[in-house]
């Protein structure tokens, strides 16, 4: 590990997916995520977050999704906070194994 790289976080090793009861609607600012089960509406305010959320279920881990989406390591803590918020809102969930 170089001085620039951060150690992996527990979130980085998780396999996530968009909750099946969630619909994403594109908007000029990013997207709206609506959970039909708990009726939560969440604003995704950055196109990179929207792209990551749309594809995260097709990757083995969050870290792999970051790599494929070319999310720089300096930006990953911000994305991890966003993903954790989406997990807390039940927009994302752990993928069944």
N, C-alpha and C positions, 0 to 999 in steps of 0.2 A: 504494500500500500504506500503510495506516495504521500507527501505532505498536503497535496491538493485534494486527494480523495477522502471522503468521509466514510467511516465504517458503516456497514449496512444496518438498517434499522429493522425492528420486528415487522413493521408494515411492509417493508421491501420484499420480504419473503412470503407474504400472503398471496393467495390466489383469490381475486375478487371478480365479481360480475355485477352488471346492472340488475337490480331486483326485477323479477319478471312482471311485477305490478307497476312498473315505472315507465312512463312515456316521456320522451325528449322531444321538445318542439323547438326548432331553430328560431332564433331571434337575431336581430342586428347586433346585439351586444354579446351574444353567445348562444344560450339556450335556456328554456324553462324545463325543469324536471318535475313531473307531477306523479306522486305516488297514489294510486287509486285505492290502496288499502288503508293507509293512515291519513290520506287527504292532505299530505304536506306538499307545498309548492316551494321549490328551491330554484334560485337564479344561479346559473352557471355563467359567470361574467367574463370568461376569457376563452377564445377559440381553442387554445391548446388544452385547456381542461375539458372542454366538450369533446375534442378528438380523443383524448385519453379515456374518458368515461365511455365513449361509444365502442372502443376497441379493447378495453381492459380484460374483458371476459375471454378473449382469444389468446391470452398470454399466460404462461405458467405461473408467473409471479408479477407483482407490482414492479419490481426492479427490471424485469424483462420488458414490461410495457413501457417504462421510462426509456429504456435503451432504444426500443423500436421507434418510439415517438421522438427520439433525439432530444430528450429533456436533459439539459446540461446539469451536472452535479450541483452547481451553485444554486440552481432553481428548485432542486428536488425537495428541500425542506418545506418550501411554500406549497408545493404540490401535495406533499404528504399531509400537511395540515388541511388542505382542501379535501383530500380523499377521506381523511378521518372524519371531517364534518359530514361528508356524504354518507359515510358508514353510520354515524350517529343518527342521521336523518332517515336511515333505512333506504336511501337511494341506491347505495351499493351494499353488497353483502358478500360474505365469504362464499366461494364457489363450492358446492358439494363435491366431494371427491368420490 
